[in-house]
Amino acid sequence: MTRDFIPVRIAVLTVSDTRTLTEDRSGQTLVGRLQAAGHTLAAREILPDERDRIAAQLRAWCADPQIDVILSTGGTGLTGRDVTVEAHRDVYEKEIDAFGTLFTHVSIAKIGTSAVQSRATGGVAQGTYLFALPGSTGACKDAWDEILVHQLDYRHMPCNFVEIMPRLDEHLRRK
């Protein structure tokens, strides 16, 4: 059975106290890769490391029917200002636990035991996928090239995120 590619609409959020759009190499890496894969850039923002503002942006994008997936980059480390993971978890209805595990596995092959410092995470809210990626360009490449490019491709077998997308919010619909 051959399946046709289904493009998804992806928003990119960079979390940084210092970067501007022109200096945002990690965000641009994600934009370049998602567009090269045939997906649509639905929105792009840069926000400071402020948990409430990050969560508010994630919620707004989850409520937008023109956004299927949110990729954030930055703020997943261990320092005091790293609050992206907490903001994501404030929004998640369900966490995709294996995303962080798989990202760690991919990272170990690239950076060895330094992978222990990443708190990459994924989840679902309001029928939208959300993924919090580290702020390094290499980590964004790894997450996209090794995991997301496959799971966001309807043709990927035996299963992928796109094929279950229509059912993510089935609990919210009237039966």
KEVEXSE-387247 format. One record per atom (N, C-alpha, C): residue number from 1; residue in one letter; x, y, z. Coordinates in steps of 0.2 Angstrom, whole numbers, plus 5000, padded with zeros to 4 digits. Example, Ala and Ser with C-alpha at 12.3 -4.5 7.8 and 13.67 -1.06 7.14 Angstrom:
REM residues 2
+------+------+------+-------+------+
| resi | resn | east | north |   up |
+------+------+------+-------+------+
|    1 |    A | 5066 |  4972 | 5039 |
|    1 |    A | 5062 |  4978 | 5039 |
|    1 |    A | 5066 |  4984 | 5039 |
|    2 |    S | 5064 |  4989 | 5035 |
|    2 |    S | 5068 |  4995 | 5036 |
|    2 |    S | 5064 |  5000 | 5039 |
+------+------+------+-------+------+
//
This chain:
REM residues 175
+------+------+------+-------+------+
| resi | resn | east | north |   up |
+------+------+------+-------+------+
|    1 |    M | 5004 |  4994 | 5000 |
|    1 |    M | 5000 |  5000 | 5000 |
|    1 |    M | 5004 |  5006 | 5000 |
|    2 |    T | 5003 |  5011 | 4995 |
|    2 |    T | 5007 |  5017 | 4995 |
|    2 |    T | 5002 |  5023 | 4998 |
|    3 |    R | 5005 |  5027 | 5002 |
|    3 |    R | 5002 |  5032 | 5004 |
|    3 |    R | 5004 |  5039 | 5002 |
|    4 |    D | 5000 |  5044 | 5001 |
|    4 |    D | 5002 |  5050 | 4999 |
|    4 |    D | 5004 |  5054 | 5005 |
|    5 |    F | 5009 |  5059 | 5003 |
|    5 |    F | 5012 |  5063 | 5009 |
|    5 |    F | 5006 |  5068 | 5011 |
|    6 |    I | 5005 |  5069 | 5017 |
|    6 |    I | 5001 |  5074 | 5020 |
|    6 |    I | 5005 |  5080 | 5023 |
|    7 |    P | 5005 |  5086 | 5021 |
|    7 |    P | 5009 |  5091 | 5024 |
|    7 |    P | 5005 |  5093 | 5031 |
|    8 |    V | 5009 |  5095 | 5036 |
|    8 |    V | 5006 |  5097 | 5042 |
|    8 |    V | 5008 |  5104 | 5043 |
|    9 |    R | 5004 |  5108 | 5047 |
|    9 |    R | 5006 |  5115 | 5048 |
|    9 |    R | 5009 |  5116 | 5055 |
|   10 |    I | 5015 |  5118 | 5055 |
|   10 |    I | 5020 |  5118 | 5061 |
|   10 |    I | 5022 |  5125 | 5063 |
|   11 |    A | 5021 |  5126 | 5069 |
|   11 |    A | 5023 |  5133 | 5072 |
|   11 |    A | 5030 |  5132 | 5076 |
|   12 |    V | 5034 |  5137 | 5075 |
|   12 |    V | 5041 |  5136 | 5079 |
|   12 |    V | 5041 |  5142 | 5084 |
|   13 |    L | 5043 |  5140 | 5090 |
|   13 |    L | 5044 |  5145 | 5095 |
|   13 |    L | 5051 |  5144 | 5098 |
|   14 |    T | 5055 |  5149 | 5098 |
|   14 |    T | 5061 |  5150 | 5101 |
|   14 |    T | 5061 |  5153 | 5107 |
|   15 |    V | 5064 |  5150 | 5113 |
|   15 |    V | 5064 |  5152 | 5119 |
|   15 |    V | 5071 |  5155 | 5121 |
|   16 |    S | 5071 |  5161 | 5122 |
|   16 |    S | 5078 |  5164 | 5123 |
|   16 |    S | 5077 |  5171 | 5126 |
|   17 |    D | 5082 |  5173 | 5130 |
|   17 |    D | 5082 |  5179 | 5133 |
|   17 |    D | 5086 |  5184 | 5129 |
|   18 |    T | 5090 |  5181 | 5124 |
|   18 |    T | 5095 |  5185 | 5121 |
|   18 |    T | 5094 |  5185 | 5113 |
|   19 |    R | 5092 |  5180 | 5110 |
|   19 |    R | 5091 |  5179 | 5103 |
|   19 |    R | 5086 |  5184 | 5100 |
|   20 |    T | 5088 |  5186 | 5094 |
|   20 |    T | 5083 |  5189 | 5089 |
|   20 |    T | 5081 |  5185 | 5084 |
|   21 |    L | 5076 |  5186 | 5079 |
|   21 |    L | 5075 |  5182 | 5074 |
|   21 |    L | 5081 |  5181 | 5069 |
|   22 |    T | 5085 |  5186 | 5068 |
|   22 |    T | 5090 |  5186 | 5063 |
|   22 |    T | 5096 |  5181 | 5066 |
|   23 |    E | 5096 |  5181 | 5073 |
|   23 |    E | 5101 |  5177 | 5076 |
|   23 |    E | 5099 |  5170 | 5078 |
|   24 |    D | 5093 |  5168 | 5077 |
|   24 |    D | 5090 |  5162 | 5079 |
|   24 |    D | 5092 |  5156 | 5074 |
|   25 |    R | 5097 |  5153 | 5075 |
|   25 |    R | 5100 |  5148 | 5071 |
|   25 |    R | 5096 |  5141 | 5072 |
|   26 |    S | 5094 |  5140 | 5078 |
|   26 |    S | 5090 |  5134 | 5080 |
|   26 |    S | 5083 |  5134 | 5077 |
|   27 |    G | 5080 |  5140 | 5078 |
|   27 |    G | 5073 |  5141 | 5075 |
|   27 |    G | 5073 |  5140 | 5067 |
|   28 |    Q | 5079 |  5143 | 5064 |
|   28 |    Q | 5079 |  5143 | 5057 |
|   28 |    Q | 5081 |  5136 | 5054 |
|   29 |    T | 5085 |  5133 | 5058 |
|   29 |    T | 5086 |  5126 | 5057 |
|   29 |    T | 5080 |  5122 | 5056 |
|   30 |    L | 5075 |  5122 | 5061 |
|   30 |    L | 5069 |  5119 | 5061 |
|   30 |    L | 5064 |  5121 | 5055 |
|   31 |    V | 5064 |  5128 | 5054 |
|   31 |    V | 5060 |  5130 | 5048 |
|   31 |    V | 5063 |  5127 | 5042 |
|   32 |    G | 5069 |  5127 | 5041 |
|   32 |    G | 5072 |  5125 | 5035 |
|   32 |    G | 5070 |  5118 | 5034 |
|   33 |    R | 5071 |  5114 | 5039 |
|   33 |    R | 5070 |  5106 | 5038 |
|   33 |    R | 5062 |  5105 | 5037 |
|   34 |    L | 5058 |  5108 | 5041 |
|   34 |    L | 5051 |  5107 | 5040 |
|   34 |    L | 5048 |  5109 | 5033 |
|   35 |    Q | 5051 |  5114 | 5031 |
|   35 |    Q | 5049 |  5116 | 5024 |
|   35 |    Q | 5052 |  5112 | 5019 |
|   36 |    A | 5058 |  5109 | 5020 |
|   36 |    A | 5061 |  5105 | 5015 |
|   36 |    A | 5058 |  5098 | 5015 |
|   37 |    A | 5055 |  5096 | 5020 |
|   37 |    A | 5051 |  5090 | 5021 |
|   37 |    A | 5044 |  5091 | 5018 |
|   38 |    G | 5042 |  5097 | 5016 |
|   38 |    G | 5035 |  5098 | 5013 |
|   38 |    G | 5030 |  5100 | 5017 |
|   39 |    H | 5032 |  5102 | 5023 |
|   39 |    H | 5027 |  5105 | 5028 |
|   39 |    H | 5026 |  5112 | 5028 |
|   40 |    T | 5021 |  5115 | 5031 |
|   40 |    T | 5020 |  5122 | 5031 |
|   40 |    T | 5022 |  5125 | 5037 |
|   41 |    L | 5026 |  5131 | 5037 |
|   41 |    L | 5027 |  5135 | 5043 |
|   41 |    L | 5021 |  5139 | 5044 |
|   42 |    A | 5017 |  5138 | 5050 |
|   42 |    A | 5011 |  5141 | 5052 |
|   42 |    A | 5012 |  5147 | 5056 |
|   43 |    A | 5017 |  5147 | 5060 |
|   43 |    A | 5019 |  5153 | 5064 |
|   43 |    A | 5026 |  5153 | 5067 |
|   44 |    R | 5029 |  5158 | 5069 |
|   44 |    R | 5035 |  5158 | 5072 |
|   44 |    R | 5036 |  5164 | 5076 |
|   45 |    E | 5038 |  5163 | 5082 |
|   45 |    E | 5039 |  5168 | 5088 |
|   45 |    E | 5046 |  5167 | 5091 |
|   46 |    I | 5048 |  5172 | 5095 |
|   46 |    I | 5053 |  5171 | 5100 |
|   46 |    I | 5051 |  5174 | 5106 |
|   47 |    L | 5051 |  5171 | 5112 |
|   47 |    L | 5049 |  5173 | 5118 |
|   47 |    L | 5055 |  5172 | 5123 |
|   48 |    P | 5055 |  5177 | 5128 |
|   48 |    P | 5060 |  5176 | 5134 |
|   48 |    P | 5058 |  5170 | 5138 |
|   49 |    D | 5063 |  5168 | 5142 |
|   49 |    D | 5062 |  5162 | 5146 |
|   49 |    D | 5057 |  5164 | 5152 |
|   50 |    E | 5051 |  5164 | 5151 |
|   50 |    E | 5046 |  5166 | 5156 |
|   50 |    E | 5040 |  5161 | 5155 |
|   51 |    R | 5039 |  5157 | 5160 |
|   51 |    R | 5035 |  5151 | 5160 |
|   51 |    R | 5028 |  5153 | 5158 |
|   52 |    D | 5025 |  5158 | 5161 |
|   52 |    D | 5018 |  5160 | 5159 |
|   52 |    D | 5017 |  5162 | 5152 |
|   53 |    R | 5022 |  5166 | 5150 |
|   53 |    R | 5022 |  5168 | 5143 |
|   53 |    R | 5022 |  5163 | 5138 |
|   54 |    I | 5027 |  5158 | 5139 |
|   54 |    I | 5028 |  5152 | 5135 |
|   54 |    I | 5021 |  5148 | 5135 |
|   55 |    A | 5019 |  5147 | 5141 |
|   55 |    A | 5012 |  5143 | 5141 |
|   55 |    A | 5007 |  5146 | 5138 |
|   56 |    A | 5006 |  5153 | 5138 |
|   56 |    A | 5001 |  5156 | 5135 |
|   56 |    A | 5001 |  5156 | 5127 |
|   57 |    Q | 5007 |  5156 | 5125 |
|   57 |    Q | 5008 |  5156 | 5118 |
|   57 |    Q | 5007 |  5149 | 5115 |
|   58 |    L | 5009 |  5144 | 5119 |
|   58 |    L | 5007 |  5137 | 5117 |
|   58 |    L | 5000 |  5136 | 5117 |
|   59 |    R | 4996 |  5138 | 5122 |
|   59 |    R | 4989 |  5137 | 5122 |
|   59 |    R | 4986 |  5141 | 5116 |
|   60 |    A | 4988 |  5147 | 5115 |
|   60 |    A | 4985 |  5150 | 5109 |
|   60 |    A | 4986 |  5147 | 5103 |
|   61 |    W | 4992 |  5144 | 5102 |
|   61 |    W | 4993 |  5140 | 5096 |
|   61 |    W | 4989 |  5134 | 5096 |
|   62 |    C | 4989 |  5130 | 5101 |
|   62 |    C | 4984 |  5124 | 5102 |
|   62 |    C | 4977 |  5126 | 5100 |
|   63 |    A | 4975 |  5132 | 5102 |
|   63 |    A | 4968 |  5133 | 5100 |
|   63 |    A | 4967 |  5135 | 5093 |
|   64 |    D | 4972 |  5136 | 5089 |
|   64 |    D | 4972 |  5139 | 5082 |
|   64 |    D | 4971 |  5133 | 5078 |
|   65 |    P | 4966 |  5132 | 5074 |
|   65 |    P | 4964 |  5126 | 5070 |
|   65 |    P | 4969 |  5126 | 5064 |
|   66 |    Q | 4973 |  5131 | 5063 |
|   66 |    Q | 4978 |  5131 | 5057 |
|   66 |    Q | 4985 |  5129 | 5059 |
|   67 |    I | 4985 |  5126 | 5066 |
|   67 |    I | 4992 |  5124 | 5068 |
|   67 |    I | 4991 |  5117 | 5070 |
|   68 |    D | 4995 |  5112 | 5068 |
|   68 |    D | 4994 |  5105 | 5069 |
|   68 |    D | 5000 |  5103 | 5074 |
|   69 |    V | 5006 |  5106 | 5074 |
|   69 |    V | 5011 |  5104 | 5078 |
|   69 |    V | 5015 |  5110 | 5080 |
|   70 |    I | 5018 |  5110 | 5086 |
|   70 |    I | 5022 |  5116 | 5089 |
|   70 |    I | 5029 |  5113 | 5091 |
|   71 |    L | 5034 |  5116 | 5088 |
|   71 |    L | 5041 |  5114 | 5090 |
|   71 |    L | 5044 |  5120 | 5093 |
|   72 |    S | 5046 |  5119 | 5100 |
|   72 |    S | 5049 |  5124 | 5103 |
|   72 |    S | 5057 |  5122 | 5104 |
|   73 |    T | 5061 |  5127 | 5104 |
|   73 |    T | 5068 |  5126 | 5105 |
|   73 |    T | 5071 |  5131 | 5110 |
|   74 |    G | 5075 |  5128 | 5115 |
|   74 |    G | 5077 |  5132 | 5120 |
|   74 |    G | 5074 |  5131 | 5127 |
|   75 |    G | 5078 |  5132 | 5132 |
|   75 |    G | 5075 |  5132 | 5139 |
|   75 |    G | 5073 |  5125 | 5141 |
|   76 |    T | 5077 |  5120 | 5139 |
|   76 |    T | 5075 |  5113 | 5141 |
|   76 |    T | 5081 |  5111 | 5146 |
|   77 |    G | 5086 |  5115 | 5147 |
|   77 |    G | 5091 |  5113 | 5152 |
|   77 |    G | 5090 |  5113 | 5159 |
|   78 |    L | 5095 |  5114 | 5163 |
|   78 |    L | 5094 |  5113 | 5170 |
|   78 |    L | 5095 |  5119 | 5174 |
|   79 |    T | 5097 |  5125 | 5171 |
|   79 |    T | 5098 |  5131 | 5174 |
|   79 |    T | 5091 |  5134 | 5177 |
|   80 |    G | 5092 |  5139 | 5181 |
|   80 |    G | 5086 |  5142 | 5184 |
|   80 |    G | 5081 |  5145 | 5179 |
|   81 |    R | 5084 |  5148 | 5173 |
|   81 |    R | 5080 |  5151 | 5168 |
|   81 |    R | 5076 |  5146 | 5163 |
|   82 |    D | 5079 |  5140 | 5164 |
|   82 |    D | 5076 |  5135 | 5159 |
|   82 |    D | 5069 |  5133 | 5161 |
|   83 |    V | 5064 |  5135 | 5159 |
|   83 |    V | 5057 |  5134 | 5161 |
|   83 |    V | 5052 |  5131 | 5155 |
|   84 |    T | 5055 |  5130 | 5149 |
|   84 |    T | 5051 |  5128 | 5144 |
|   84 |    T | 5048 |  5121 | 5145 |
|   85 |    V | 5051 |  5117 | 5148 |
|   85 |    V | 5048 |  5110 | 5149 |
|   85 |    V | 5042 |  5111 | 5154 |
|   86 |    E | 5043 |  5115 | 5159 |
|   86 |    E | 5037 |  5116 | 5164 |
|   86 |    E | 5032 |  5120 | 5161 |
|   87 |    A | 5033 |  5124 | 5156 |
|   87 |    A | 5028 |  5128 | 5152 |
|   87 |    A | 5024 |  5123 | 5148 |
|   88 |    H | 5028 |  5118 | 5145 |
|   88 |    H | 5024 |  5113 | 5140 |
|   88 |    H | 5020 |  5109 | 5145 |
|   89 |    R | 5023 |  5107 | 5150 |
|   89 |    R | 5019 |  5102 | 5155 |
|   89 |    R | 5013 |  5105 | 5158 |
|   90 |    D | 5013 |  5112 | 5158 |
|   90 |    D | 5007 |  5116 | 5160 |
|   90 |    D | 5001 |  5115 | 5155 |
|   91 |    V | 5003 |  5114 | 5149 |
|   91 |    V | 4998 |  5114 | 5144 |
|   91 |    V | 4996 |  5107 | 5142 |
|   92 |    Y | 5001 |  5102 | 5142 |
|   92 |    Y | 4999 |  5095 | 5140 |
|   92 |    Y | 4993 |  5092 | 5143 |
|   93 |    E | 4989 |  5089 | 5139 |
|   93 |    E | 4984 |  5084 | 5141 |
|   93 |    E | 4987 |  5077 | 5142 |
|   94 |    K | 4991 |  5076 | 5138 |
|   94 |    K | 4995 |  5069 | 5138 |
|   94 |    K | 5002 |  5070 | 5136 |
|   95 |    E | 5007 |  5067 | 5140 |
|   95 |    E | 5014 |  5068 | 5138 |
|   95 |    E | 5016 |  5062 | 5134 |
|   96 |    I | 5020 |  5063 | 5129 |
|   96 |    I | 5023 |  5057 | 5125 |
|   96 |    I | 5029 |  5056 | 5128 |
|   97 |    D | 5029 |  5051 | 5133 |
|   97 |    D | 5035 |  5050 | 5137 |
|   97 |    D | 5041 |  5047 | 5132 |
|   98 |    A | 5039 |  5043 | 5128 |
|   98 |    A | 5044 |  5040 | 5124 |
|   98 |    A | 5048 |  5045 | 5119 |
|   99 |    F | 5045 |  5051 | 5118 |
|   99 |    F | 5049 |  5056 | 5114 |
|   99 |    F | 5055 |  5058 | 5118 |
|  100 |    G | 5055 |  5059 | 5124 |
|  100 |    G | 5061 |  5061 | 5128 |
|  100 |    G | 5066 |  5055 | 5128 |
|  101 |    T | 5063 |  5049 | 5129 |
|  101 |    T | 5068 |  5044 | 5129 |
|  101 |    T | 5071 |  5042 | 5123 |
|  102 |    L | 5068 |  5043 | 5117 |
|  102 |    L | 5071 |  5042 | 5111 |
|  102 |    L | 5076 |  5047 | 5109 |
|  103 |    F | 5074 |  5054 | 5111 |
|  103 |    F | 5078 |  5059 | 5110 |
|  103 |    F | 5085 |  5058 | 5114 |
|  104 |    T | 5084 |  5056 | 5120 |
|  104 |    T | 5090 |  5054 | 5124 |
|  104 |    T | 5095 |  5049 | 5120 |
|  105 |    H | 5091 |  5044 | 5118 |
|  105 |    H | 5095 |  5038 | 5114 |
|  105 |    H | 5099 |  5041 | 5108 |
|  106 |    V | 5095 |  5045 | 5104 |
|  106 |    V | 5099 |  5048 | 5099 |
|  106 |    V | 5104 |  5053 | 5101 |
|  107 |    S | 5103 |  5057 | 5106 |
|  107 |    S | 5109 |  5061 | 5109 |
|  107 |    S | 5115 |  5057 | 5111 |
|  108 |    I | 5114 |  5052 | 5115 |
|  108 |    I | 5119 |  5048 | 5117 |
|  108 |    I | 5124 |  5046 | 5112 |
|  109 |    A | 5122 |  5044 | 5106 |
|  109 |    A | 5126 |  5043 | 5100 |
|  109 |    A | 5130 |  5049 | 5098 |
|  110 |    K | 5127 |  5055 | 5099 |
|  110 |    K | 5131 |  5061 | 5096 |
|  110 |    K | 5135 |  5064 | 5102 |
|  111 |    I | 5133 |  5064 | 5108 |
|  111 |    I | 5136 |  5068 | 5113 |
|  111 |    I | 5138 |  5064 | 5119 |
|  112 |    G | 5137 |  5058 | 5119 |
|  112 |    G | 5138 |  5054 | 5125 |
|  112 |    G | 5134 |  5055 | 5131 |
|  113 |    T | 5138 |  5055 | 5137 |
|  113 |    T | 5134 |  5056 | 5143 |
|  113 |    T | 5132 |  5063 | 5144 |
|  114 |    S | 5134 |  5068 | 5140 |
|  114 |    S | 5131 |  5075 | 5141 |
|  114 |    S | 5123 |  5075 | 5139 |
|  115 |    A | 5121 |  5069 | 5136 |
|  115 |    A | 5114 |  5069 | 5134 |
|  115 |    A | 5110 |  5069 | 5141 |
|  116 |    V | 5113 |  5067 | 5146 |
|  116 |    V | 5109 |  5067 | 5153 |
|  116 |    V | 5106 |  5074 | 5154 |
|  117 |    Q | 5109 |  5079 | 5152 |
|  117 |    Q | 5107 |  5086 | 5153 |
|  117 |    Q | 5101 |  5089 | 5150 |
|  118 |    S | 5099 |  5085 | 5145 |
|  118 |    S | 5093 |  5087 | 5141 |
|  118 |    S | 5086 |  5085 | 5144 |
|  119 |    R | 5081 |  5089 | 5144 |
|  119 |    R | 5075 |  5087 | 5146 |
|  119 |    R | 5070 |  5088 | 5140 |
|  120 |    A | 5072 |  5086 | 5134 |
|  120 |    A | 5067 |  5086 | 5129 |
|  120 |    A | 5061 |  5083 | 5130 |
|  121 |    T | 5055 |  5085 | 5128 |
|  121 |    T | 5049 |  5082 | 5130 |
|  121 |    T | 5044 |  5083 | 5124 |
|  122 |    G | 5039 |  5079 | 5124 |
|  122 |    G | 5033 |  5080 | 5119 |
|  122 |    G | 5027 |  5078 | 5122 |
|  123 |    G | 5021 |  5081 | 5119 |
|  123 |    G | 5015 |  5080 | 5122 |
|  123 |    G | 5009 |  5082 | 5117 |
|  124 |    V | 5003 |  5081 | 5119 |
|  124 |    V | 4997 |  5083 | 5115 |
|  124 |    V | 4993 |  5087 | 5119 |
|  125 |    A | 4990 |  5092 | 5116 |
|  125 |    A | 4985 |  5097 | 5119 |
|  125 |    A | 4980 |  5099 | 5114 |
|  126 |    Q | 4974 |  5099 | 5115 |
|  126 |    Q | 4968 |  5101 | 5111 |
|  126 |    Q | 4969 |  5099 | 5103 |
|  127 |    G | 4972 |  5093 | 5103 |
|  127 |    G | 4972 |  5090 | 5096 |
|  127 |    G | 4979 |  5092 | 5093 |
|  128 |    T | 4983 |  5095 | 5096 |
|  128 |    T | 4990 |  5098 | 5093 |
|  128 |    T | 4996 |  5094 | 5097 |
|  129 |    Y | 5000 |  5093 | 5093 |
|  129 |    Y | 5007 |  5090 | 5095 |
|  129 |    Y | 5011 |  5095 | 5097 |
|  130 |    L | 5015 |  5094 | 5103 |
|  130 |    L | 5020 |  5099 | 5105 |
|  130 |    L | 5026 |  5096 | 5107 |
|  131 |    F | 5032 |  5099 | 5105 |
|  131 |    F | 5038 |  5096 | 5106 |
|  131 |    F | 5043 |  5101 | 5109 |
|  132 |    A | 5046 |  5100 | 5114 |
|  132 |    A | 5051 |  5105 | 5117 |
|  132 |    A | 5058 |  5102 | 5116 |
|  133 |    L | 5062 |  5106 | 5112 |
|  133 |    L | 5068 |  5103 | 5110 |
|  133 |    L | 5074 |  5108 | 5113 |
|  134 |    P | 5080 |  5105 | 5114 |
|  134 |    P | 5085 |  5110 | 5116 |
|  134 |    P | 5086 |  5115 | 5112 |
|  135 |    G | 5090 |  5120 | 5114 |
|  135 |    G | 5092 |  5126 | 5110 |
|  135 |    G | 5097 |  5126 | 5105 |
|  136 |    S | 5101 |  5120 | 5106 |
|  136 |    S | 5107 |  5120 | 5101 |
|  136 |    S | 5105 |  5118 | 5094 |
|  137 |    T | 5108 |  5120 | 5089 |
|  137 |    T | 5106 |  5119 | 5082 |
|  137 |    T | 5107 |  5111 | 5081 |
|  138 |    G | 5113 |  5108 | 5084 |
|  138 |    G | 5114 |  5101 | 5083 |
|  138 |    G | 5108 |  5097 | 5086 |
|  139 |    A | 5105 |  5099 | 5092 |
|  139 |    A | 5100 |  5095 | 5095 |
|  139 |    A | 5094 |  5096 | 5091 |
|  140 |    C | 5092 |  5102 | 5088 |
|  140 |    C | 5087 |  5103 | 5084 |
|  140 |    C | 5087 |  5098 | 5077 |
|  141 |    K | 5093 |  5098 | 5074 |
|  141 |    K | 5094 |  5094 | 5069 |
|  141 |    K | 5093 |  5086 | 5070 |
|  142 |    D | 5096 |  5084 | 5076 |
|  142 |    D | 5095 |  5077 | 5078 |
|  142 |    D | 5088 |  5076 | 5079 |
|  143 |    A | 5084 |  5080 | 5083 |
|  143 |    A | 5077 |  5079 | 5084 |
|  143 |    A | 5073 |  5078 | 5078 |
|  144 |    W | 5074 |  5083 | 5073 |
|  144 |    W | 5071 |  5083 | 5067 |
|  144 |    W | 5073 |  5077 | 5063 |
|  145 |    D | 5079 |  5076 | 5061 |
|  145 |    D | 5082 |  5071 | 5057 |
|  145 |    D | 5081 |  5064 | 5059 |
|  146 |    E | 5081 |  5063 | 5065 |
|  146 |    E | 5081 |  5056 | 5068 |
|  146 |    E | 5074 |  5054 | 5070 |
|  147 |    I | 5069 |  5059 | 5072 |
|  147 |    I | 5063 |  5057 | 5075 |
|  147 |    I | 5057 |  5060 | 5071 |
|  148 |    L | 5057 |  5067 | 5071 |
|  148 |    L | 5051 |  5070 | 5069 |
|  148 |    L | 5050 |  5070 | 5061 |
|  149 |    V | 5055 |  5070 | 5057 |
|  149 |    V | 5054 |  5069 | 5050 |
|  149 |    V | 5050 |  5063 | 5049 |
|  150 |    H | 5051 |  5058 | 5052 |
|  150 |    H | 5048 |  5051 | 5051 |
|  150 |    H | 5041 |  5051 | 5054 |
|  151 |    Q | 5040 |  5053 | 5060 |
|  151 |    Q | 5034 |  5053 | 5064 |
|  151 |    Q | 5029 |  5058 | 5061 |
|  152 |    L | 5031 |  5063 | 5058 |
|  152 |    L | 5027 |  5068 | 5055 |
|  152 |    L | 5026 |  5067 | 5047 |
|  153 |    D | 5027 |  5061 | 5045 |
|  153 |    D | 5026 |  5059 | 5038 |
|  153 |    D | 5021 |  5053 | 5038 |
|  154 |    Y | 5016 |  5055 | 5035 |
|  154 |    Y | 5010 |  5050 | 5035 |
|  154 |    Y | 5012 |  5043 | 5031 |
|  155 |    R | 5017 |  5043 | 5027 |
|  155 |    R | 5020 |  5037 | 5024 |
|  155 |    R | 5024 |  5033 | 5028 |
|  156 |    H | 5026 |  5035 | 5034 |
|  156 |    H | 5031 |  5031 | 5038 |
|  156 |    H | 5027 |  5026 | 5041 |
|  157 |    M | 5029 |  5020 | 5040 |
|  157 |    M | 5026 |  5014 | 5043 |
|  157 |    M | 5031 |  5010 | 5048 |
|  158 |    P | 5028 |  5007 | 5053 |
|  158 |    P | 5021 |  5005 | 5054 |
|  158 |    P | 5016 |  5010 | 5056 |
|  159 |    C | 5019 |  5015 | 5059 |
|  159 |    C | 5014 |  5020 | 5062 |
|  159 |    C | 5017 |  5027 | 5062 |
|  160 |    N | 5013 |  5032 | 5063 |
|  160 |    N | 5016 |  5039 | 5063 |
|  160 |    N | 5011 |  5043 | 5067 |
|  161 |    F | 5013 |  5049 | 5069 |
|  161 |    F | 5009 |  5054 | 5072 |
|  161 |    F | 5003 |  5057 | 5068 |
|  162 |    V | 5004 |  5057 | 5061 |
|  162 |    V | 5000 |  5060 | 5057 |
|  162 |    V | 4993 |  5056 | 5056 |
|  163 |    E | 4994 |  5050 | 5056 |
|  163 |    E | 4988 |  5045 | 5055 |
|  163 |    E | 4983 |  5046 | 5061 |
|  164 |    I | 4986 |  5047 | 5067 |
|  164 |    I | 4981 |  5048 | 5072 |
|  164 |    I | 4979 |  5055 | 5074 |
|  165 |    M | 4982 |  5060 | 5070 |
|  165 |    M | 4980 |  5067 | 5072 |
|  165 |    M | 4973 |  5068 | 5072 |
|  166 |    P | 4969 |  5065 | 5067 |
|  166 |    P | 4961 |  5067 | 5068 |
|  166 |    P | 4958 |  5064 | 5074 |
|  167 |    R | 4961 |  5060 | 5078 |
|  167 |    R | 4958 |  5057 | 5084 |
|  167 |    R | 4961 |  5060 | 5090 |
|  168 |    L | 4966 |  5065 | 5090 |
|  168 |    L | 4969 |  5067 | 5096 |
|  168 |    L | 4964 |  5071 | 5100 |
|  169 |    D | 4959 |  5074 | 5097 |
|  169 |    D | 4954 |  5078 | 5101 |
|  169 |    D | 4947 |  5074 | 5102 |
|  170 |    E | 4947 |  5068 | 5100 |
|  170 |    E | 4940 |  5064 | 5100 |
|  170 |    E | 4937 |  5065 | 5106 |
|  171 |    H | 4940 |  5065 | 5112 |
|  171 |    H | 4937 |  5066 | 5119 |
|  171 |    H | 4933 |  5072 | 5120 |
|  172 |    L | 4935 |  5077 | 5115 |
|  172 |    L | 4932 |  5084 | 5116 |
|  172 |    L | 4925 |  5084 | 5112 |
|  173 |    R | 4924 |  5080 | 5107 |
|  173 |    R | 4919 |  5080 | 5103 |
|  173 |    R | 4913 |  5076 | 5105 |
|  174 |    R | 4907 |  5079 | 5104 |
|  174 |    R | 4901 |  5075 | 5106 |
|  174 |    R | 4900 |  5069 | 5102 |
|  175 |    K | 4898 |  5064 | 5106 |
|  175 |    K | 4897 |  5057 | 5103 |
|  175 |    K | 4890 |  5056 | 5101 |
+------+------+------+-------+------+
//
